[in-house]
Amino acid sequence: MNYSRIMIVLVSWCLMVLQTACTSERKVYVNRPIPESLLTDCLPNIPSKMMTFGDSVNYNEHLLNVIEKCNEDKHAIKKIINRQ
């Protein structure tokens, strides 16, 4: 019983040692500035106080366009970050 626990510990320890990576590769990080146009807030237009049903449908389309633009900006930021 004791022998099997010792073996489990030893095997686990050896596996942990094998998982560590030794490399001589050196990474150099270059900070690329993110354009201000991608960092601006995506603010929708404020709706009027009195809205009809048709106005609310148009406003929902406007909100979806604002969200789509924000998602495009975030995607562009991710591309910039991944190139580094």
Backbone as CSV, one residue per row, in Angstrom:
resi,resn,N_x,N_y,N_z,CA_x,CA_y,CA_z,C_x,C_y,C_z
1,MET,0.832,-1.196,0.000,0.000,0.000,0.000,0.869,1.249,0.000
2,ASN,1.882,1.276,0.839,2.782,2.420,0.919,3.604,2.560,-0.356
3,TYR,4.030,1.417,-0.899,4.834,1.418,-2.106,4.066,2.043,-3.274
4,SER,2.786,1.744,-3.410,1.990,2.273,-4.523,1.812,3.790,-4.397
5,ARG,1.684,4.303,-3.205,1.556,5.756,-3.013,2.867,6.457,-3.372
6,ILE,3.971,5.838,-2.989,5.268,6.429,-3.318,5.457,6.458,-4.825
7,MET,5.064,5.389,-5.500,5.199,5.332,-6.960,4.314,6.382,-7.637
8,ILE,3.102,6.567,-7.120,2.198,7.577,-7.688,2.812,8.961,-7.547
9,VAL,3.376,9.236,-6.386,4.008,10.533,-6.150,5.204,10.717,-7.073
10,LEU,6.036,9.699,-7.207,7.219,9.803,-8.058,6.849,9.980,-9.533
11,VAL,5.880,9.220,-9.989,5.448,9.342,-11.384,4.847,10.719,-11.625
12,SER,4.044,11.197,-10.696,3.450,12.531,-10.827,4.531,13.598,-10.859
13,TRP,5.527,13.454,-10.015,6.613,14.430,-9.971,7.386,14.433,-11.297
14,CYS,7.652,13.255,-11.822,8.373,13.163,-13.096,7.562,13.782,-14.232
15,LEU,6.256,13.565,-14.244,5.411,14.151,-15.280,5.399,15.673,-15.175
16,MET,5.387,16.190,-13.952,5.419,17.646,-13.780,6.731,18.218,-14.286
17,VAL,7.823,17.519,-14.037,9.129,17.989,-14.504,9.172,17.978,-16.024
18,LEU,8.596,16.964,-16.647,8.604,16.870,-18.104,7.738,17.943,-18.757
19,GLN,6.753,18.445,-18.046,5.870,19.460,-18.619,6.506,20.841,-18.668
20,THR,7.534,21.070,-17.906,8.190,22.369,-17.948,9.006,22.462,-19.214
21,ALA,8.958,23.600,-19.851,9.641,23.767,-21.129,10.898,24.598,-20.935
22,CYS,11.985,24.128,-21.504,13.238,24.870,-21.487,13.522,25.283,-22.920
23,THR,13.736,26.558,-23.122,14.003,27.042,-24.467,14.991,28.189,-24.416
24,SER,15.707,28.362,-25.487,16.634,29.484,-25.570,16.046,30.594,-26.432
25,GLU,14.816,30.400,-26.894,14.153,31.397,-27.728,13.825,32.627,-26.893
26,ARG,14.081,33.762,-27.470,13.824,34.997,-26.754,12.787,35.800,-27.515
27,LYS,11.749,36.214,-26.837,10.701,36.987,-27.485,10.931,38.466,-27.214
28,VAL,10.781,39.235,-28.256,10.902,40.680,-28.135,9.533,41.259,-28.445
29,TYR,8.992,41.994,-27.499,7.677,42.583,-27.671,7.825,44.034,-28.106
30,VAL,7.088,44.376,-29.140,7.106,45.739,-29.650,5.708,46.304,-29.446
31,ASN,5.647,47.400,-28.754,4.350,48.023,-28.519,3.955,48.858,-29.725
32,ARG,2.897,48.446,-30.359,2.360,49.220,-31.465,1.210,50.038,-30.935
33,PRO,1.197,51.300,-31.247,0.098,52.128,-30.747,-1.220,51.756,-31.422
34,ILE,-2.262,51.763,-30.654,-3.599,51.489,-31.175,-4.204,52.829,-31.576
35,PRO,-4.712,52.942,-32.793,-5.278,54.222,-33.237,-6.417,54.696,-32.334
36,GLU,-6.469,55.999,-32.142,-7.506,56.587,-31.292,-8.901,56.306,-31.833
37,SER,-9.021,56.166,-33.145,-10.348,55.932,-33.724,-10.935,54.599,-33.259
38,LEU,-10.072,53.642,-32.920,-10.558,52.349,-32.429,-10.890,52.384,-30.946
39,LEU,-10.394,53.395,-30.241,-10.603,53.469,-28.798,-11.727,54.416,-28.397
40,THR,-12.340,55.074,-29.349,-13.423,55.999,-29.015,-14.653,55.205,-28.571
41,ASP,-15.439,55.819,-27.722,-16.658,55.178,-27.241,-17.682,55.067,-28.361
42,CYS,-18.421,53.995,-28.345,-19.497,53.790,-29.315,-20.811,54.187,-28.644
43,LEU,-21.182,55.413,-28.851,-22.388,55.930,-28.201,-23.514,56.046,-29.210
44,PRO,-24.669,55.474,-28.909,-25.803,55.616,-29.822,-26.453,56.990,-29.634
45,ASN,-27.209,57.385,-30.645,-27.989,58.617,-30.519,-29.069,58.406,-29.469
46,ILE,-29.389,59.457,-28.747,-30.432,59.368,-27.727,-31.784,59.465,-28.427
47,PRO,-32.686,58.527,-28.141,-33.988,58.559,-28.826,-34.844,59.723,-28.316
48,SER,-35.802,60.111,-29.144,-36.725,61.167,-28.720,-37.657,60.623,-27.651
49,LYS,-38.243,61.526,-26.906,-39.127,61.105,-25.805,-40.358,60.369,-26.333
50,MET,-40.920,60.863,-27.420,-42.113,60.227,-27.994,-41.699,59.406,-29.198
51,MET,-41.823,58.102,-29.084,-41.466,57.226,-30.187,-42.668,56.398,-30.592
52,THR,-42.831,56.263,-31.882,-43.866,55.363,-32.376,-43.248,53.978,-32.523
53,PHE,-44.063,53.021,-32.884,-43.550,51.675,-33.068,-42.525,51.650,-34.198
54,GLY,-42.817,52.356,-35.270,-41.882,52.414,-36.394,-40.575,53.077,-36.005
55,ASP,-40.669,54.125,-35.164,-39.454,54.784,-34.690,-38.601,53.830,-33.857
56,SER,-39.263,53.005,-33.038,-38.499,52.079,-32.195,-37.800,51.017,-33.043
57,VAL,-38.427,50.606,-34.146,-37.795,49.642,-35.048,-36.556,50.274,-35.680
58,ASN,-36.678,51.523,-36.127,-35.524,52.224,-36.704,-34.433,52.427,-35.662
59,TYR,-34.842,52.734,-34.433,-33.857,52.940,-33.367,-33.131,51.633,-33.032
60,ASN,-33.849,50.517,-33.052,-33.212,49.213,-32.827,-32.186,48.919,-33.915
61,GLU,-32.493,49.282,-35.150,-31.537,49.089,-36.240,-30.300,49.956,-36.008
62,HIS,-30.534,51.190,-35.548,-29.406,52.079,-35.237,-28.537,51.475,-34.129
63,LEU,-29.157,50.929,-33.088,-28.406,50.326,-31.988,-27.594,49.129,-32.474
64,LEU,-28.173,48.320,-33.333,-27.444,47.164,-33.871,-26.253,47.612,-34.712
65,ASN,-26.403,48.718,-35.463,-25.281,49.243,-36.243,-24.167,49.737,-35.328
66,VAL,-24.524,50.362,-34.202,-23.518,50.831,-33.243,-22.767,49.642,-32.657
67,ILE,-23.484,48.597,-32.298,-22.852,47.390,-31.754,-21.942,46.754,-32.796
68,GLU,-22.382,46.707,-34.049,-21.567,46.128,-35.120,-20.270,46.909,-35.300
69,LYS,-20.340,48.246,-35.243,-19.144,49.070,-35.374,-18.189,48.817,-34.201
70,CYS,-18.719,48.700,-32.997,-17.873,48.418,-31.831,-17.192,47.060,-31.974
71,ASN,-17.918,46.083,-32.466,-17.328,44.757,-32.661,-16.224,44.791,-33.724
72,GLU,-16.415,45.588,-34.772,-15.371,45.733,-35.794,-14.129,46.381,-35.188
73,ASP,-14.330,47.393,-34.332,-13.200,48.053,-33.671,-12.442,47.065,-32.782
74,LYS,-13.165,46.264,-32.025,-12.515,45.280,-31.153,-11.769,44.237,-31.977
75,HIS,-12.331,43.838,-33.092,-11.662,42.868,-33.962,-10.368,43.467,-34.514
76,ALA,-10.407,44.739,-34.877,-9.197,45.404,-35.385,-8.137,45.512,-34.296
77,ILE,-8.552,45.793,-33.065,-7.614,45.865,-31.936,-6.982,44.494,-31.708
78,LYS,-7.772,43.427,-31.775,-7.236,42.072,-31.598,-6.214,41.753,-32.671
79,LYS,-6.466,42.182,-33.919,-5.498,41.957,-34.993,-4.180,42.662,-34.695
80,ILE,-4.267,43.902,-34.192,-3.058,44.654,-33.873,-2.295,43.961,-32.763
81,ILE,-2.985,43.504,-31.740,-2.349,42.854,-30.606,-1.715,41.524,-31.019
82,ASN,-2.372,40.763,-31.871,-1.853,39.455,-32.282,-0.643,39.573,-33.199
83,ARG,-0.454,40.695,-33.864,0.704,40.881,-34.725,1.967,41.154,-33.911
84,GLN,1.807,41.509,-32.663,2.977,41.880,-31.851,3.818,40.697,-31.509
